[in-house]
Amino acid sequence: MMHRLSRHARWSSGATQTLVVFTLTFCVVLPLCCQRLVYSYYFLRSVYLDTVSEDALRESLRRGQEALRFWQSADPPAISPASDEPELLVTVVTSRRRDGFHYHYLLQVMYQLSLLLAGCGERPCAQVVLCDVESGPHVNEDAKLLERHFRVLRRLADRRHLAFNTFEREKQDYAFCLRRAYELVRPRNAVVLEDDALPRSDFFRVLRELLSRRFAAGALYVKLYHPERLQRYWNPEPYRLLEWLGLGLLGGTLLLGFLVTQNPCSLSVRASIGHLALLTVYVMASAELLGRHYLLEVRRLSPQLYAVSPATECCTPAVLYPGNASLRAAAYLDLAFCSKGNAKDTVLYRVARAAPGERSYSVEPNLITHIGWFSSIRPNPAQPRML
């Protein structure tokens, strides 16, 4: 009898209950549920990384071969004829890849764009042009295949050799495409995609929603992609810390209300600041360890749910330039010399922070999937992996 009372007393202790719940959650339940989630802290790299990477490469190869067959047999024109001053111009910047050519990243991207454009109805969502910056001795065969279906802009080979390094050459090519594509049809808004940025199914719907919001009118650029591995709450970006705290308070409040009214496990919980703080920490820790990337996916339920926040520094595979901002961006890039540690994404990020009146933003979740595991300008590993 005394032993049972002692056990009951120990379980009724708030400290004991907290220890048991936290231990079960963070050492048993989440590890079992999240071990296969690539962007979770619990992902077992040593067990699953090679398999996940091989599956993703196999799927990309399948899409690439499907896109190749489509474009080889498609009758031109695949899209509506070009016209001046379209509402949106999508420019795809491409160059020949020395590695991974059989994945046909460019053909995948253009095939996906053609499918999305076909679903726009009588009023086109956008016009699409290719900007081929290849100037080596080999032809960009994928871009050549697409000439029957899209306008293709090309840069003179002799100008491209003025660059001193890979990063400066990439910047010069990008600035050329920004300026030349705008001059071609003078769009009201422009999106620039690199040739390994595969648009998601809601790409144009979300762009239309973003352009209707007030912030877009004053933006230099809006990033449409940020690497999933860098999307965590534990991050120097202040807005993410505030988002994390807000999520914890909301989740903690709801959880506290449920436990106070229902309490199925007979926990020693009462409506107090201390218990709210404890549950807030519990929710925040669970969200971070699970992976913010997976929580962001809920926002795909509606274009209105996509979040806009201050831009992060890394990566420009997909960028929206509202109005004539692409010309301003090209001018800013012309003023900078790029090198390792100061690539074009870093230049644009610093300009937007320093130039009076300029603003830059990021959209979450991502509007594109980055499929380019083989770079066209940097050394590639023999066996690429997701992380």
N, C-alpha and C positions, 0 to 999 in steps of 0.2 A: 504493500500500500504506500509506504513512504517512498519507495523507489519510483512508483508511478507519479506521485505528487512532485517528486524532484524533477522527473522528466518533463512534466507539464509546466513546471515553473521555468525550467530552462527554455522551453519553446516559446513561452509567453513573453520572454525577454525581447524587447525591441531590437537590441544589438544582435542577438542570436538570429532572429528572423531576417534582419537585414543581411547578415553574413550568408545565411543559407540561400536567400533569394538571389543575391548578387553572384554567389558562386555557381548556382545552377544556371543562371542566365548567361554569364560571361565565360564559364568554363565548360558548360555542357551543351546548352541549347543552341547558342549562336555558333559555336565551332562546328556542330553537326549540320546546321542549316546553311552555313556560309562557306564551307570548305571548297566548294566549286565555283564560287563567285569571284571572278578575276580581280575586281576592284575592291574587295573586302579585305580587311586586315587578317581575316582568318583563312584566306585563300592558301591552299597547300601547293606552293610553287613546285616543290620537289616532286610531287606526285602527279599534278594535273597540267602544269604549264606546257610541257611538250605536246601533250595530247590536244589541248585546247588550241595551241598554235598551229598544229598540223591540220586540225579540222577547219580552222579559219582560212588557211592557205588553200586547202582543197576546195572550199566553197568559193573563194575568190577566183580560182582557176576555172571552176564551172561557169561562173558568171562571165568571165572573160571570153571563154570559148563560145558561149551563147551569144554574147554581144558581137563577136567576130562574125558568126554565121548570119546574124541579123543584118549587119551593115554590108556584108558581101552580097546579100540578096535583095536589100531594100531598093525600091524604086525612088529616084529623086523626083521632086524635092521631098525630104522627110518632114519638113516644117513649112510654115507659111512664108512667103517671100518677105524680105526685109523692107521696112518702111522707116521714114524719118520720125524722130522724137517718140519712140515707144515709151510706155510707162516704166518698163523695166528691161534692162539689157544684161544678159548673163554672158560674161567673157570667161572662157576656159583657157588658162595659160598652160601650154604643153611644150615639152621637149622630148627627144628620144631617150629611152631608158636603155642603158647598157646591160643592166641586170633585170631579171624578172619580166622580160619583154612579153613572154607568152601569157602573162596575166592580163594584158591589154587594159590597163587601168583607164586610159582615155576612152576607149570604146565602151567600157562599162558605164562611165560617167555620162557620156553622150546618149547611150541607150536609155539610161534612167531618165535623163532630161526629156528625151523624146516621148517616153511613156507619160511623164507628168504633163507635158505640154498637150498631149493628145487628150488628156482628161480635163482640160480647161474649158472646153466648149467652143462656141463660136468666137468669143473674145479671147485672143491669145493672152496667156499669163505673162509672156516675156518673149523677147527675141534672143537668139543665141549666136555667138560668134566664137571662133577659135583663134587664139593667138599663138602661133607656132614660132618659138624662139630658137629652134634648132639651127645651128650654123656649122656643125661639123661636117666631115666628109660623107656621113651616112644620112639618108633621108629618114625623116620621121614617118614611118610607113603607116602608122595608125592615122595620123593627121592627113596623110595623102589619101587614104581610103575615104575619109569624111568630106573631102572637097566637093563631092557631088551633092552634098546635103546641107552644108553650112558655109557661110563666108569664112575664109581663113585669112588672117593677117599674118604677115611674115616680116621679120626684121632682117635688114641687110647684114650679111655675114661679116663684112669688113668692120662694121661699127662694134660688133659684139666683142671683138678681140682687143678692144681698148681696155677692158677690165683687167685688173691686176690679180684678183683672186676670185674664188668661187662665190663668196658672199656679195662682193661688189657686182659681179656679173649677174647674179640672180636679181639683185636690186635694180640694175639697169634694165633688165628684161621686163621686170614687173612694172616699172615706171613707164616703159614704152607701151606696154599693153594697156595700162590705165589710160594714157593719153590718146593713143591711136584709136582705141575702141570708142571712147567718148566722141572724138572728132568724126567717127564714121557715121553715126546716126543721132548724136546729141540726145541721149535718153534722159528721161526725168529722174531716173534712179539707176544705179549700176550695182551688180554683184560680180565679184571676181572669184572664180574657183580655180584652184590648182587641179591638175589632171588626175589626182588621186582622191578628190573630195566627192564622194558619192552622195548625192542629195537624198534625203529621207522622203517618205511618201507625202508628208505634209509640208514640204519645202515652200511651195508657192503660197499656200494658205497662210502660213505663219508670216512670210515676208509681207503679204498684203496687210495683215494685222499690225505688224511692227511699223510699217510706213504710215499707218493711220494714227499712230500715237504721237503725242506732242513732242517727245524728246527727239524724234528722228530729224526734225527740221534743222536742229542746230548741231547735229553730230558730224564729226569728220569721218568716222567709220563706226561700224557695228560688227563685231566679230561674231561669226556664226558657229565657231568651234573652239573648244578648249580641251586639251587631252584629258581623258577620263581619269587617269592616274593622278592628275593634279587638281581634281575637283573636291577634295576633302574639306571638311569644316576646319580642321586644325591647320590653319593657313594664315599667313600674315595679312591677307585681305580683310580689312575691318568689317565689311558688309557680311562676310561669311560668318564671322564670330557673332555678329548680331543676329543673323538668321538662325544660327545654332542655338543661341540663348533663347530666342523666341520660340523655336520648336520645342526646346526643353520645357519652357514655362507652360506652353499650351498643352503638350503631352502630359506633363506632370500634374497640371490642374485637372485635366480630364480623368487621369488615372486616380488621383486623390478622391475626386467626386465619386467615382465608381466604387473604390474600396470602402469609403465611408458609408455608402448606402447599401452596397451588396456584400462585400467582403467574404467571398466564398471560401477562402483559406483561413479564416479567423485570425487575420493579422492584426497586430496592435497598431492600428492606424487611426489618427484623429485629424480633424481639420485644424492644422496649425502651420505656422511659418516653417518650423523645422522639418516637418514631414513633407511639405511642399518643396522645400529646397532639396531634400533627399531624393524625391521622385523626379525632380528636374534634372539632377545629376544622372540619375538612372536612365532617363530617356535620352539625354545628350550623349552619354557613353554608348548606349545601344545604337543610336543613329550613326555615330562616327565609326564604330567598329563594323557595323553592317555595311556601310559605304554610302556616302552622300549621292554618288552617281545613281544608285538604284532608287533612291527616294525622289530624285529629280524626274525619273521616268513617269511618275504620276502626272506631271504637268502636260504630258502629251495628250491627255484627254481632250484638251481644247486649245486652239491657238491663243485664246485670251489668257490662259494660265501660264504661258511662257514668261519667264522672269527676265528683266533687263537690269543689269548692274554695271558699275564702272569696269572698264576693260582691264583684263589682265595682260601681262607682257607677252607671253609665249604664243607664237604660232599664228600664221595667217593663211591656212589652206582655203578658207571661205570667209569673205568679208563683204558686207553691204556698205556701199557709199551712197548715202542719200543725196538727191539733187546733183549738183556739179562738184561734190566733194572729192570725186576721183581726181579731178584736175589739181585741186589743192594738195592732195596726198602725193601726186606725182611731183609737184613742185618741191614739196618738203623732202622727198627722197632724193631729188637732184642735188640738194644742198649738202647731203651727207655722204661720207665715204664709209662703206660697209666692210667689216672684217670679222674675224672670229670674236664672238662676244658682243658684236654690234651689228647684227643682221637686220634685215629690213623690218621685221616685226618689232625689234627693240627701238629702231629709229622712229617708227610711227608712234609707238607707245610714249616715248619721251617727248616727241613733238606735241602730242595731244595733251600732255601734262604741263608743258612749258609755254606753248604759244597762247597768247591772249585770245579768249573766246572760243577756243577749240575744246571739244568734248569727244570722248570715245567710250564705247559701251560693249558689253558682251551679252549674248543671249544664252539662256539655259532652259532646258537641255539643248544639246547640240542639234543643229539642223542638217549636219552632214555626218557621214561615217568616213573616217580616214582609212582608206584601204591600201595606201602605198607603203608597203613594208620594204620595198626596194626603191631607194632614192635615185633620182636622175642626176644628182649633183654631188652626192657624198658617198664615201666608201660604204659598202654593204657587207654584213656578216654572211658567212656561208649558209647558216641556217637561222633566219630571222625568227624572233619570238615576240609575243604580244607585250611583254614587260621587259 
